[in-house]
Amino acid sequence: MSIQDILVLLPLLVAGVVSLLVLLAAAFVRRHGLAAGLTLAGFVVALASLGLAWTAAPREVGGLLTIDRFVIFGMGLILAASVFVTASSWAYLRGHDQARGEYYFLLLLASLGAMVLMAASAFATFFLGLELLSVSLYTLIAWRRERGAGAEAGIKYLVLAGVTSAFLLFGMALIYAASGSMEISRVALGTAGGKSPADGILAVVGLGMIMVGLGFKLAVVPFHLWTPDIYDGAPAPVAGYIATVSKGAVTVLLVRLLVPIGADSFVAPGGSGGAFPWVFTIIAGLSMFVGNLLALRENNVKRILAYSSIAHLGYLLVAFVAGGTLAVRAVSFYLVAYFAMKLAAFAVVAALSTPEKEADMIEDYVGLAARSPWLTGVFTASLLSLAGLPFTAGFVGKFIILSAGAGAQLWTLIIILAVNGTISIFYYIRVVSAMYRSREGSVSAGQAVRQPLLTGLSLAVLTLVVVALGVYPSPMLSLIGLFTGPLGEPPGRQGRGATRRWCRRPGRPWRRHYFQSSSAATSSRVTGFPMRCIAKPKFSRDPRRMQPARTPSSSRYFS
């Protein structure tokens, strides 16, 4: 392993080493502050090491991990979210008597699994990262053993994780049978280039099973049924972690696999090329309607936020269907906004919860404005941003997704998104109005709520991000442009050493592909398909056969 490999793997190495230190500290020195401090310091150091990883990216390590700039962007999101979850967990767990050092060990392992998942370039690391994330999470979900709802939520998540693993393993086996390779690039390119029609069918069925497994992890319709129960039973910081880190890692992986390529790569040979957009269109529409409509009659705040997550994943799928460079930036910006909004909302729920009772019902928030104006302001900002009101990060994120959809002429999805954005305002306003309403005999009547300095600081940063992205999003969009360059940008922005080639399969149009080195620009080795790659095709009157389109429908960056 070279120095460059160590540099790109530095965030993973830091998370792994610190997790061992936390475990040893929990075994010999059972102090909550020490475990929380080590965890927080580990996440901060790992976040700082991304600068060193940037200097060596893009790079493939051992054929198992590919660390490019977009993966570094995803790692930054994961580590930043983990910092805020750690700060919220420290205040949340202070009043609990049970062991707390192991909690932070599992939190580090879950973050490590999320980073491995999004950087995976082979099925082995894909499955390893997913299982490391899942096993840690269903233990964290059932952390409060004294609550029956927590144990139930942990068991339900365990069942869902088992079903997810079964679908993923079966899909991987089918793709391996069709292609003879364990590279994830076979999924990214549709795996439709088998030696026989039967191989193409196996590949498409395998791809479908993998998408079903990832659908369970994203909790989109129709794979969402136990999601509200899991959020309700989990500790508030863990619920925020599931809503952000778990879904964000899978979303980054899907962006790397699906967005840079055309929809026609996801159908069997001889297919129409329209199956992929239609399936995702239906899932996106159902997720938006089901998530928002079921939240209307809920009185449990954590379940409302769970249904809200289902709807927001539907919003993100609109950008996936649109495809292209703008879609990549739309997904990236919306992930940043979504992380800030959800983390702030769940941090407020955690700050109001006690060892005896979770602040999960709307009645628990009645009169909060009088007891804690600061928490009320933070929660109001996050909920209004989730609703997509102007001058918030949620509004700008939805606007960019609508722009991506309009560019791809997805008018049906645009109308559905606009309608559901209006529906969602109702249940968010219900919670906001309860905080500013006073009532005699309310369960929330009592002393003023006090938060530790670390919790208040993290809430201030999250609120600043929510407001700043809604008022002045340009710096974040420019920063995202630096990270998403390899996913569909013009030549010269793909990183050092990138080689451009025009490639096509028999009977398909020319497409622009990027390779990390000129020696790697032999597409049959990278993609497994019979493809021809040349520097520049000759002119022909038939643009689909001899001349590349002026705006290629897809591109791919190969390491």
DRENBAMAR-345687 format. One line per field, with one value per residue (C-alpha): residue in three letters; chain; x, y, z. Coordinates in nm, 2 decimals, decimal comma. Each point is the difference from the previous one (the first is absolute). Layout:
code [ALA  ...]
unit [A  ...]
east [X  ...]
north [Y  ...]
up [Z  ...]
// end
This chain:
code [MET  SER  ILE  GLN  ASP  ILE  LEU  VAL  LEU  LEU  PRO  LEU  LEU  VAL  ALA  GLY  VAL  VAL  SER  LEU  LEU  VAL  LEU  LEU  ALA  ALA  ALA  PHE  VAL  ARG  ARG  HIS  GLY  LEU  ALA  ALA  GLY  LEU  THR  LEU  ALA  GLY  PHE  VAL  VAL  ALA  LEU  ALA  SER  LEU  GLY  LEU  ALA  TRP  THR  ALA  ALA  PRO  ARG  GLU  VAL  GLY  GLY  LEU  LEU  THR  ILE  ASP  ARG  PHE  VAL  ILE  PHE  GLY  MET  GLY  LEU  ILE  LEU  ALA  ALA  SER  VAL  PHE  VAL  THR  ALA  SER  SER  TRP  ALA  TYR  LEU  ARG  GLY  HIS  ASP  GLN  ALA  ARG  GLY  GLU  TYR  TYR  PHE  LEU  LEU  LEU  LEU  ALA  SER  LEU  GLY  ALA  MET  VAL  LEU  MET  ALA  ALA  SER  ALA  PHE  ALA  THR  PHE  PHE  LEU  GLY  LEU  GLU  LEU  LEU  SER  VAL  SER  LEU  TYR  THR  LEU  ILE  ALA  TRP  ARG  ARG  GLU  ARG  GLY  ALA  GLY  ALA  GLU  ALA  GLY  ILE  LYS  TYR  LEU  VAL  LEU  ALA  GLY  VAL  THR  SER  ALA  PHE  LEU  LEU  PHE  GLY  MET  ALA  LEU  ILE  TYR  ALA  ALA  SER  GLY  SER  MET  GLU  ILE  SER  ARG  VAL  ALA  LEU  GLY  THR  ALA  GLY  GLY  LYS  SER  PRO  ALA  ASP  GLY  ILE  LEU  ALA  VAL  VAL  GLY  LEU  GLY  MET  ILE  MET  VAL  GLY  LEU  GLY  PHE  LYS  LEU  ALA  VAL  VAL  PRO  PHE  HIS  LEU  TRP  THR  PRO  ASP  ILE  TYR  ASP  GLY  ALA  PRO  ALA  PRO  VAL  ALA  GLY  TYR  ILE  ALA  THR  VAL  SER  LYS  GLY  ALA  VAL  THR  VAL  LEU  LEU  VAL  ARG  LEU  LEU  VAL  PRO  ILE  GLY  ALA  ASP  SER  PHE  VAL  ALA  PRO  GLY  GLY  SER  GLY  GLY  ALA  PHE  PRO  TRP  VAL  PHE  THR  ILE  ILE  ALA  GLY  LEU  SER  MET  PHE  VAL  GLY  ASN  LEU  LEU  ALA  LEU  ARG  GLU  ASN  ASN  VAL  LYS  ARG  ILE  LEU  ALA  TYR  SER  SER  ILE  ALA  HIS  LEU  GLY  TYR  LEU  LEU  VAL  ALA  PHE  VAL  ALA  GLY  GLY  THR  LEU  ALA  VAL  ARG  ALA  VAL  SER  PHE  TYR  LEU  VAL  ALA  TYR  PHE  ALA  MET  LYS  LEU  ALA  ALA  PHE  ALA  VAL  VAL  ALA  ALA  LEU  SER  THR  PRO  GLU  LYS  GLU  ALA  ASP  MET  ILE  GLU  ASP  TYR  VAL  GLY  LEU  ALA  ALA  ARG  SER  PRO  TRP  LEU  THR  GLY  VAL  PHE  THR  ALA  SER  LEU  LEU  SER  LEU  ALA  GLY  LEU  PRO  PHE  THR  ALA  GLY  PHE  VAL  GLY  LYS  PHE  ILE  ILE  LEU  SER  ALA  GLY  ALA  GLY  ALA  GLN  LEU  TRP  THR  LEU  ILE  ILE  ILE  LEU  ALA  VAL  ASN  GLY  THR  ILE  SER  ILE  PHE  TYR  TYR  ILE  ARG  VAL  VAL  SER  ALA  MET  TYR  ARG  SER  ARG  GLU  GLY  SER  VAL  SER  ALA  GLY  GLN  ALA  VAL  ARG  GLN  PRO  LEU  LEU  THR  GLY  LEU  SER  LEU  ALA  VAL  LEU  THR  LEU  VAL  VAL  VAL  ALA  LEU  GLY  VAL  TYR  PRO  SER  PRO  MET  LEU  SER  LEU  ILE  GLY  LEU  PHE  THR  GLY  PRO  LEU  GLY  GLU  PRO  PRO  GLY  ARG  GLN  GLY  ARG  GLY  ALA  THR  ARG  ARG  TRP  CYS  ARG  ARG  PRO  GLY  ARG  PRO  TRP  ARG  ARG  HIS  TYR  PHE  GLN  SER  SER  SER  ALA  ALA  THR  SER  SER  ARG  VAL  THR  GLY  PHE  PRO  MET  ARG  CYS  ILE  ALA  LYS  PRO  LYS  PHE  SER  ARG  ASP  PRO  ARG  ARG  MET  GLN  PRO  ALA  ARG  THR  PRO  SER  SER  SER  ARG  TYR  PHE  SER]
unit [A  A  A  A  A  A  A  A  A  A  A  A  A  A  A  A  A  A  A  A  A  A  A  A  A  A  A  A  A  A  A  A  A  A  A  A  A  A  A  A  A  A  A  A  A  A  A  A  A  A  A  A  A  A  A  A  A  A  A  A  A  A  A  A  A  A  A  A  A  A  A  A  A  A  A  A  A  A  A  A  A  A  A  A  A  A  A  A  A  A  A  A  A  A  A  A  A  A  A  A  A  A  A  A  A  A  A  A  A  A  A  A  A  A  A  A  A  A  A  A  A  A  A  A  A  A  A  A  A  A  A  A  A  A  A  A  A  A  A  A  A  A  A  A  A  A  A  A  A  A  A  A  A  A  A  A  A  A  A  A  A  A  A  A  A  A  A  A  A  A  A  A  A  A  A  A  A  A  A  A  A  A  A  A  A  A  A  A  A  A  A  A  A  A  A  A  A  A  A  A  A  A  A  A  A  A  A  A  A  A  A  A  A  A  A  A  A  A  A  A  A  A  A  A  A  A  A  A  A  A  A  A  A  A  A  A  A  A  A  A  A  A  A  A  A  A  A  A  A  A  A  A  A  A  A  A  A  A  A  A  A  A  A  A  A  A  A  A  A  A  A  A  A  A  A  A  A  A  A  A  A  A  A  A  A  A  A  A  A  A  A  A  A  A  A  A  A  A  A  A  A  A  A  A  A  A  A  A  A  A  A  A  A  A  A  A  A  A  A  A  A  A  A  A  A  A  A  A  A  A  A  A  A  A  A  A  A  A  A  A  A  A  A  A  A  A  A  A  A  A  A  A  A  A  A  A  A  A  A  A  A  A  A  A  A  A  A  A  A  A  A  A  A  A  A  A  A  A  A  A  A  A  A  A  A  A  A  A  A  A  A  A  A  A  A  A  A  A  A  A  A  A  A  A  A  A  A  A  A  A  A  A  A  A  A  A  A  A  A  A  A  A  A  A  A  A  A  A  A  A  A  A  A  A  A  A  A  A  A  A  A  A  A  A  A  A  A  A  A  A  A  A  A  A  A  A  A  A  A  A  A  A  A  A  A  A  A  A  A  A  A  A  A  A  A  A  A  A  A  A  A  A  A  A  A  A  A  A  A  A  A  A  A  A  A  A  A  A  A  A  A  A  A  A  A  A  A  A  A  A  A  A  A  A  A  A  A  A  A  A  A  A  A  A  A  A  A  A  A  A  A  A  A  A  A  A  A  A  A  A  A  A  A  A  A  A  A  A  A  A  A  A  A  A  A  A  A  A  A]
east [0,00  0,14  0,00  -0,27  -0,22  0,05  -0,10  -0,32  -0,09  0,10  -0,37  -0,08  0,32  -0,07  -0,36  0,12  0,28  -0,21  -0,27  0,25  0,12  -0,36  -0,06  0,31  -0,10  -0,34  0,15  0,25  -0,12  -0,37  -0,04  -0,27  0,19  0,32  -0,19  -0,19  0,31  0,20  -0,28  -0,05  0,38  0,02  -0,28  0,16  0,35  -0,16  -0,18  0,33  0,18  -0,23  0,23  0,29  -0,23  -0,09  0,36  0,02  -0,34  -0,13  0,16  -0,11  0,14  0,04  -0,30  -0,23  -0,03  -0,01  0,06  -0,09  -0,10  -0,37  0,07  0,20  -0,30  -0,22  0,26  0,00  -0,38  0,01  0,27  -0,15  -0,34  0,17  0,16  -0,35  -0,15  0,28  -0,06  -0,37  0,06  0,23  -0,28  -0,26  0,19  0,11  -0,29  0,00  0,16  0,07  0,34  0,08  0,35  -0,12  -0,26  0,27  0,20  -0,30  -0,05  0,36  -0,05  -0,32  0,17  0,29  -0,24  -0,18  0,33  0,10  -0,34  0,01  0,36  -0,05  0,11  -0,06  -0,29  0,21  0,07  -0,36  -0,14  0,26  -0,08  -0,37  0,01  0,24  -0,25  -0,31  0,14  0,10  -0,33  -0,23  0,20  -0,02  -0,37  -0,07  0,24  -0,26  -0,09  -0,25  -0,23  -0,21  -0,02  0,38  0,03  -0,28  0,16  0,33  -0,16  -0,18  0,32  0,17  -0,26  0,02  0,38  -0,03  -0,25  0,23  0,30  -0,19  -0,10  0,34  0,19  -0,24  0,03  0,38  0,00  -0,21  0,22  0,31  -0,16  -0,07  0,33  0,26  0,11  -0,06  0,06  -0,27  0,07  -0,20  -0,30  0,08  0,01  -0,31  0,17  -0,19  0,29  0,00  0,10  -0,36  -0,35  -0,03  0,30  -0,18  -0,31  0,20  0,17  -0,32  -0,16  0,31  0,00  -0,37  0,07  0,28  -0,22  -0,27  0,26  0,11  -0,37  -0,03  0,30  -0,14  -0,35  -0,18  -0,34  -0,08  0,29  -0,09  -0,25  0,19  0,19  -0,22  0,02  0,38  0,03  -0,25  0,17  0,36  0,17  -0,04  0,37  0,00  -0,32  0,17  0,30  -0,22  -0,18  0,32  0,31  -0,16  -0,20  0,27  0,26  -0,24  -0,09  0,36  0,06  -0,30  0,12  0,34  -0,18  -0,31  0,02  0,30  -0,15  -0,30  -0,32  0,04  0,28  -0,25  -0,21  0,07  0,14  -0,27  -0,20  -0,15  0,23  -0,30  -0,04  0,24  -0,15  -0,35  0,07  0,17  -0,27  -0,27  0,21  0,07  -0,37  -0,12  0,26  -0,10  -0,37  0,02  0,25  -0,19  -0,35  0,08  0,16  -0,31  -0,18  0,31  0,03  0,35  0,28  0,25  -0,24  -0,08  0,37  0,02  -0,28  0,17  0,32  -0,20  -0,14  0,34  0,16  -0,28  0,11  0,36  -0,11  -0,13  0,36  0,11  -0,26  0,11  0,36  0,29  0,24  -0,27  -0,16  0,32  0,03  -0,37  0,04  0,33  -0,15  -0,32  0,20  0,18  -0,33  -0,18  0,28  -0,01  -0,38  -0,04  0,29  -0,13  -0,35  0,11  0,25  -0,28  -0,20  0,30  0,05  -0,36  0,01  0,07  0,11  -0,37  -0,17  0,07  -0,13  -0,19  -0,36  -0,11  -0,15  0,35  0,08  -0,29  0,13  0,36  0,04  -0,04  0,23  0,28  -0,01  0,33  -0,11  -0,33  0,18  0,23  -0,29  -0,21  0,28  0,06  -0,37  -0,07  0,31  -0,13  -0,33  0,20  -0,10  0,20  0,33  0,08  0,23  -0,30  -0,14  0,32  0,05  -0,35  0,05  0,32  -0,17  -0,29  0,25  0,16  -0,34  -0,11  0,32  -0,09  -0,37  -0,13  -0,31  -0,20  0,25  0,03  -0,37  0,00  0,29  -0,17  -0,33  0,17  0,21  -0,33  -0,14  0,30  -0,04  -0,31  0,17  0,31  -0,21  -0,19  0,32  0,11  -0,34  0,01  0,34  -0,15  -0,33  -0,04  -0,24  -0,07  0,08  0,22  0,26  0,26  -0,07  0,29  0,35  0,21  0,19  0,38  0,25  0,37  0,23  0,10  -0,36  -0,08  0,31  -0,10  -0,36  0,13  0,22  -0,28  -0,24  0,25  0,05  -0,38  -0,04  0,32  -0,07  -0,34  0,12  0,33  0,05  0,27  0,31  -0,14  -0,09  0,35  0,15  -0,22  0,12  0,35  -0,11  -0,23  0,23  0,08  -0,37  -0,08  0,20  0,18  0,35  0,27  -0,21  0,04  0,31  0,36  0,09  -0,35  -0,01  -0,31  -0,12  -0,31  -0,13  -0,31  -0,14  -0,13  -0,33  0,03  0,09  0,35  0,05  0,27  0,19  0,29  0,29  0,26  0,28  0,04  0,09  -0,33  -0,20  -0,07  -0,37  -0,04  0,22  -0,17  -0,36  -0,01  -0,18  0,11  0,06  0,21  0,18  0,18  0,13  -0,24  -0,26  -0,01  -0,28  -0,31  -0,35  -0,13  0,08  -0,12  0,26  0,31  -0,01  -0,03  -0,29  0,08  -0,13  0,07  -0,28  0,23  0,36  0,20  0,32  0,21  0,29]
north [0,00  0,33  0,34  0,12  -0,30  0,08  0,37  -0,08  -0,26  0,23  0,09  -0,37  -0,09  0,28  -0,12  -0,36  0,08  0,24  -0,26  -0,24  0,26  0,08  -0,38  -0,03  0,31  -0,14  -0,33  0,16  0,36  0,01  0,38  0,14  0,33  -0,19  -0,22  0,30  0,21  -0,27  -0,05  0,37  0,05  -0,31  0,14  0,34  -0,14  -0,23  0,31  0,19  -0,29  0,04  0,28  -0,24  -0,26  0,28  0,04  -0,37  -0,05  -0,14  -0,34  -0,37  -0,20  -0,38  -0,02  0,02  0,37  0,30  0,34  0,28  0,36  -0,08  -0,28  0,25  0,23  -0,28  -0,08  0,36  -0,01  -0,32  0,12  0,34  -0,16  -0,24  0,30  0,15  -0,34  -0,05  0,34  -0,07  -0,35  0,13  0,22  -0,27  -0,28  0,20  -0,10  -0,37  -0,26  -0,27  -0,04  0,28  -0,06  -0,28  0,25  0,22  -0,31  -0,11  0,36  0,00  -0,35  0,12  0,30  -0,21  -0,24  0,29  0,13  -0,34  -0,05  0,32  -0,06  -0,37  -0,10  -0,38  -0,20  -0,12  0,35  0,10  -0,28  0,05  0,37  -0,06  -0,27  0,20  0,29  -0,22  -0,21  0,31  0,17  -0,27  -0,01  0,37  0,00  -0,24  0,18  0,10  -0,35  0,12  0,13  -0,26  0,21  0,01  -0,38  -0,03  0,25  -0,18  -0,33  0,15  0,16  -0,33  -0,17  0,28  -0,03  -0,38  0,05  0,26  -0,22  -0,29  0,21  0,15  -0,33  -0,17  0,30  -0,01  -0,37  0,04  0,28  -0,21  -0,29  0,23  0,19  -0,21  0,31  0,14  0,36  0,25  0,16  -0,28  0,14  0,36  -0,10  -0,21  -0,34  -0,05  -0,11  -0,37  -0,27  -0,12  0,14  -0,21  0,18  0,33  -0,12  -0,12  0,34  0,20  -0,22  0,03  0,38  0,01  -0,20  0,23  0,30  -0,16  -0,05  0,36  0,11  -0,16  0,20  0,32  -0,08  0,11  -0,13  -0,29  -0,09  0,24  -0,18  -0,03  0,33  0,21  -0,28  0,00  0,38  0,00  -0,28  0,12  0,26  0,35  0,04  -0,34  0,08  0,31  -0,21  -0,25  0,28  0,16  -0,22  -0,33  0,14  0,24  -0,28  -0,20  0,32  0,08  -0,36  0,03  0,33  -0,16  -0,29  0,14  0,37  0,01  -0,26  -0,01  -0,18  -0,22  -0,19  -0,15  -0,22  -0,33  -0,01  0,10  0,18  0,34  0,19  0,14  -0,24  0,16  0,36  -0,14  -0,22  0,29  0,24  -0,22  -0,06  0,38  0,09  -0,26  0,09  0,37  -0,07  -0,28  0,18  0,33  -0,14  -0,24  0,28  0,21  -0,20  -0,06  0,14  -0,15  0,24  -0,28  -0,18  0,32  0,05  -0,37  0,06  0,32  -0,19  -0,23  0,30  0,17  -0,31  0,02  0,35  -0,12  -0,27  0,27  0,11  -0,37  -0,03  0,33  -0,11  0,22  0,24  0,23  -0,30  -0,09  0,35  0,00  -0,32  0,12  0,33  -0,16  -0,25  0,29  0,18  -0,32  -0,10  0,34  0,01  -0,35  0,02  0,32  -0,14  -0,32  0,19  0,21  -0,32  -0,14  0,32  -0,01  -0,38  -0,13  -0,34  -0,06  0,12  0,08  0,33  -0,17  0,13  0,33  0,08  -0,01  0,31  0,21  0,32  -0,07  0,36  0,12  -0,26  0,01  0,27  -0,13  -0,36  0,13  0,22  -0,29  -0,24  0,25  0,07  -0,37  -0,08  0,30  -0,10  -0,36  0,15  0,19  0,35  0,29  0,11  -0,34  -0,28  -0,22  0,25  0,04  -0,38  -0,06  0,28  -0,16  -0,34  0,16  0,16  -0,34  -0,15  0,28  -0,04  -0,37  0,09  -0,20  0,20  -0,27  -0,03  0,37  0,04  -0,28  0,16  0,34  -0,15  -0,20  0,30  0,18  -0,30  -0,03  0,36  -0,10  -0,26  0,21  0,30  -0,22  -0,05  0,37  0,13  -0,23  0,15  0,35  -0,10  0,00  -0,22  -0,05  -0,35  -0,08  -0,27  0,24  0,25  0,03  0,14  0,15  -0,24  0,03  -0,15  -0,06  0,23  -0,27  -0,07  0,38  0,04  -0,28  0,12  0,35  -0,14  -0,21  0,29  0,23  -0,25  -0,03  0,37  0,08  -0,25  0,15  0,36  -0,04  -0,35  0,10  -0,09  -0,35  -0,05  0,10  -0,24  -0,28  0,07  -0,08  -0,34  -0,10  0,08  -0,36  -0,08  0,15  0,32  0,11  -0,10  0,15  -0,02  -0,37  0,01  -0,05  -0,26  -0,05  -0,13  0,06  -0,26  -0,04  -0,36  -0,19  -0,34  -0,16  0,17  0,27  0,37  0,13  0,11  0,19  -0,19  0,10  -0,22  0,06  -0,10  -0,05  -0,36  -0,06  0,14  -0,35  -0,02  -0,38  -0,04  0,27  -0,06  -0,36  0,10  -0,04  0,38  0,20  0,30  0,27  0,35  0,17  -0,16  0,10  0,21  -0,17  0,10  -0,26  0,15  -0,31  -0,22  0,20  0,34  0,08  0,22  0,36  -0,07  -0,37  -0,17  -0,15  -0,02  -0,20  0,05  -0,31  -0,05]
up [0,00  -0,11  0,18  -0,24  0,10  0,37  -0,06  -0,17  0,27  0,28  0,11  0,01  0,20  0,25  0,06  0,04  0,24  0,21  0,03  0,15  0,25  0,10  0,06  0,21  0,20  0,06  0,13  0,24  0,07  0,01  -0,02  -0,23  -0,06  -0,11  -0,25  -0,14  -0,02  -0,18  -0,25  -0,07  -0,04  -0,23  -0,23  -0,01  -0,09  -0,26  -0,14  -0,02  -0,17  -0,30  -0,11  -0,03  -0,17  -0,26  -0,10  -0,10  -0,15  -0,23  0,08  0,00  0,29  -0,05  -0,24  0,30  0,07  -0,23  0,17  -0,24  0,08  0,02  0,26  0,20  -0,01  0,13  0,27  0,11  0,04  0,20  0,23  0,05  0,08  0,24  0,19  0,06  0,09  0,26  0,15  0,02  0,15  0,27  0,14  -0,06  0,18  0,31  0,21  -0,10  0,23  -0,25  -0,18  -0,23  -0,14  -0,23  -0,14  -0,14  -0,12  -0,21  -0,13  -0,13  -0,16  -0,17  -0,14  -0,12  -0,17  -0,17  -0,14  -0,12  -0,17  -0,20  -0,11  -0,10  -0,34  0,05  0,13  0,29  0,14  -0,09  0,22  0,27  0,04  0,00  0,26  0,22  -0,01  0,05  0,29  0,19  -0,06  0,12  0,32  0,04  -0,07  0,29  0,23  0,25  0,11  0,27  -0,28  -0,17  -0,31  -0,02  0,00  -0,25  -0,23  0,02  -0,09  -0,29  -0,13  0,03  -0,21  -0,26  -0,01  -0,05  -0,29  -0,15  0,02  -0,16  -0,30  -0,04  0,02  -0,25  -0,24  0,03  -0,07  -0,31  -0,13  0,06  -0,19  -0,29  -0,01  0,18  0,20  0,35  -0,11  0,07  -0,33  -0,15  0,18  -0,10  -0,37  0,01  -0,03  -0,32  -0,20  0,08  -0,25  -0,05  0,04  0,32  0,15  -0,07  0,17  0,31  0,01  -0,01  0,27  0,21  -0,04  0,10  0,31  0,10  -0,05  0,22  0,27  -0,02  0,00  0,34  0,13  -0,15  0,14  -0,32  -0,09  0,00  0,23  0,28  0,22  0,33  -0,04  0,24  0,26  -0,01  0,03  0,29  0,19  -0,05  0,22  -0,15  -0,11  -0,15  -0,19  -0,14  -0,10  -0,19  -0,18  -0,12  0,00  -0,09  -0,28  -0,11  -0,05  -0,22  -0,19  -0,07  -0,12  -0,24  -0,13  -0,09  -0,17  -0,17  -0,07  -0,23  -0,24  -0,23  0,08  -0,30  0,18  0,24  -0,23  -0,16  -0,36  -0,24  0,27  -0,04  0,24  0,19  0,29  0,23  0,00  0,03  0,30  0,18  -0,10  0,16  0,31  0,03  -0,04  0,25  0,25  -0,01  0,03  0,26  0,22  0,01  0,02  0,29  0,19  0,00  0,27  0,22  0,35  0,06  -0,10  -0,06  -0,23  -0,18  -0,07  -0,11  -0,26  -0,09  -0,08  -0,23  -0,19  -0,03  -0,15  -0,26  -0,07  -0,05  -0,24  -0,23  -0,06  -0,06  -0,27  -0,16  -0,02  -0,12  0,17  0,14  0,16  0,17  0,14  0,10  0,20  0,16  0,11  0,12  0,21  0,17  0,07  0,10  0,25  0,16  0,03  0,14  0,24  0,14  0,04  0,18  0,21  0,14  0,07  0,18  0,20  0,13  0,08  0,35  0,12  0,10  -0,31  -0,36  -0,13  -0,29  0,02  -0,13  0,35  0,14  -0,21  0,11  0,16  -0,09  -0,12  0,36  0,15  -0,26  -0,28  -0,13  -0,06  -0,14  -0,25  -0,11  -0,04  -0,18  -0,25  -0,07  -0,04  -0,23  -0,20  -0,03  -0,13  -0,26  0,09  -0,16  0,15  0,13  -0,12  -0,08  -0,24  -0,20  0,00  -0,14  -0,25  -0,14  -0,02  -0,19  -0,23  -0,07  -0,06  -0,23  -0,20  -0,06  -0,06  0,29  0,03  0,18  0,28  0,02  0,06  0,25  0,19  0,00  0,13  0,27  0,11  0,06  0,20  0,22  0,13  0,20  0,23  0,05  0,10  0,25  0,19  -0,03  0,12  0,30  0,11  0,01  0,16  0,38  0,19  0,37  0,12  -0,30  0,04  -0,12  0,28  0,23  0,04  -0,27  -0,22  0,03  -0,24  0,03  -0,19  -0,25  -0,09  -0,03  -0,23  -0,22  -0,03  -0,09  -0,28  -0,14  0,01  -0,17  -0,28  -0,05  -0,03  -0,19  -0,27  -0,04  -0,02  -0,18  -0,16  -0,25  0,20  0,08  -0,37  -0,11  0,26  -0,12  -0,36  0,11  0,14  -0,28  -0,28  -0,10  -0,03  -0,34  -0,01  -0,32  -0,07  0,22  0,32  0,06  0,21  -0,08  -0,26  -0,13  -0,36  -0,22  -0,24  -0,22  0,04  -0,13  0,01  -0,33  -0,10  0,27  -0,03  0,08  0,36  0,17  0,27  0,23  0,10  0,27  -0,24  -0,37  0,06  0,17  -0,30  -0,13  0,10  -0,03  0,31  0,20  -0,11  -0,11  -0,32  -0,36  -0,05  -0,24  0,14  -0,21  0,06  -0,24  -0,23  -0,36  -0,13  -0,14  -0,09  0,24  0,34  0,19  -0,17  -0,08  0,15  0,37  0,11  0,09  0,35  0,07  0,19  0,25  0,11  0,24  0,20  0,03  0,24]
// end
